[in-house]
């Protein structure tokens, strides 16, 4: 199942009916629907549904907090900092307890543009940034299940 179908399936499950992605407007949802999904969750799904296919390498920066009000600033400054790369913020999540930690660490996910992966590869290491695939392999037990399922290759 590709990511678009997974997202529509998730929204259909959350809202309780077959969601039509033509109207990606949170304000058009009824008050009952808004009780089932927050605007932030809705917009995260919307963003993933409309994700740019030129950004395919997902990265994890452990212990990094950006917040939705600083996304644009993060993308611009971090891209310049690491090899003048084009990056796109994806989301943040809190880790689960396990592997000797109590959980609750904020981890950041972001995408690197396909053409910039080569120049991003080495500089990312000094920041402690991992490829998603490696991070999941080594830290699966502390990553929430919904986060893992959202980015599984299909």
C-alpha positions in Angstrom: 0.0 0.0 0.0 1.5 3.4 -1.0 1.7 6.3 1.4 -1.3 8.1 -0.2 -3.6 5.1 0.4 -2.3 4.7 4.0 -3.1 8.3 4.7 -6.6 8.2 3.3 -7.1 4.9 5.2 -6.0 6.6 8.4 -8.3 9.5 8.0 -11.2 7.2 7.1 -10.6 5.3 10.3 -10.3 8.4 12.4 -13.3 10.2 11.0 -15.4 7.1 10.6 -16.3 7.5 6.9 -14.6 7.5 3.5 -12.5 10.7 3.4 -12.4 12.6 0.1 -8.9 14.2 -0.3 -10.1 16.7 -2.8 -10.9 19.1 0.0 -7.9 19.4 2.3 -9.5 22.1 4.5 -9.7 21.5 8.2 -12.3 24.3 8.6 -14.7 22.4 6.4 -14.8 19.5 8.9 -17.8 19.4 11.1 -17.4 20.0 14.9 -17.9 16.2 15.5 -15.1 15.5 13.0 -12.9 18.0 14.7 -13.4 16.2 18.0 -11.8 13.1 16.4 -8.7 14.8 14.8 -6.8 17.9 15.8 -5.9 20.5 13.2 -2.2 19.7 13.6 -2.8 16.0 13.0 -5.0 16.8 10.0 -2.3 19.1 8.5 0.4 16.5 9.1 -1.6 14.0 7.1 -2.3 16.6 4.4 1.4 17.4 4.1 2.4 13.8 3.9 -0.3 13.2 1.2 1.0 16.0 -0.9 4.7 15.3 -0.2 7.2 16.3 -2.9 8.6 13.1 -4.6 12.0 14.8 -4.9 12.5 14.4 -1.2 12.9 10.7 -0.5 15.6 10.4 2.2 14.0 10.6 5.7 16.3 11.7 8.5 16.1 11.6 12.3 17.6 14.2 14.6 17.3 12.8 18.2 16.6 15.3 20.9 15.8 18.2 18.6 12.7 20.5 19.1 11.6 22.8 16.3 7.9 23.4 16.9 5.4 24.4 14.2 6.1 28.1 14.5 9.8 27.7 13.5 9.5 25.2 10.6 10.5 27.6 7.8 13.4 29.0 9.8 14.6 25.4 10.6 14.4 24.4 6.9 16.4 27.5 5.7 19.0 27.6 8.4 19.7 23.9 8.8 19.8 23.4 5.0 22.6 26.1 4.8 24.4 24.7 7.8 24.7 21.2 6.4 26.2 21.4 2.9 23.7 24.0 1.6 21.2 21.2 1.3 17.4 21.4 0.7 15.5 19.9 3.5 11.8 19.7 4.4 10.5 19.4 7.9 8.2 16.3 8.4 7.2 16.0 12.1 8.3 15.6 15.7 7.4 12.8 18.1 8.1 11.8 21.6 10.0 8.5 22.2 8.7 5.7 24.4 10.6 4.4 27.4 13.1 1.6 26.7 16.7 0.9 26.0 17.7 2.3 29.4 15.8 5.6 28.9 12.6 6.9 30.4 11.1 8.1 27.1 9.7 11.5 26.3 12.7 12.6 24.2 11.6 14.8 21.3 12.9 13.5 17.9 12.6 15.4 14.7 12.0 13.9 11.2 12.9 15.7 8.0 13.5 15.0 4.4 16.6 15.7 2.3 16.2 16.5 -1.4 17.4 13.6 -3.7 20.0 15.8 -5.4 21.5 16.9 -2.0 21.9 13.5 -0.3 25.6 13.2 -1.3 26.6 16.5 0.1 24.5 16.0 3.2 25.8 12.5 4.1 29.0 13.3 5.9 28.2 16.7 7.6 25.0 15.3 9.1 27.1 13.0 11.4 28.5 15.9 13.5 24.9 16.8 14.4 24.0 13.3 15.3 21.5 13.0 12.5 20.7 9.5 11.3 19.0 8.0 8.2 15.5 6.8 9.1 16.3 3.2 8.1 19.3 3.0 10.4 17.4 4.7 13.3 14.5 2.3 13.1 16.8 -0.8 12.9 18.6 0.3 16.1 15.8 2.0 18.0 12.5 0.4 17.1 11.5 -0.2 20.7 11.4 3.5 21.5 9.7 4.8 18.4 5.9 4.9 18.6 4.2 2.3 16.4 2.2 4.9 14.4 5.4 6.7 13.5 7.1 3.5 12.2 4.0 2.5 10.2 3.7 6.0 8.6 7.1 5.6 7.0 7.4 1.9 6.2 8.4 1.3 2.6 5.6 -0.4 0.7 
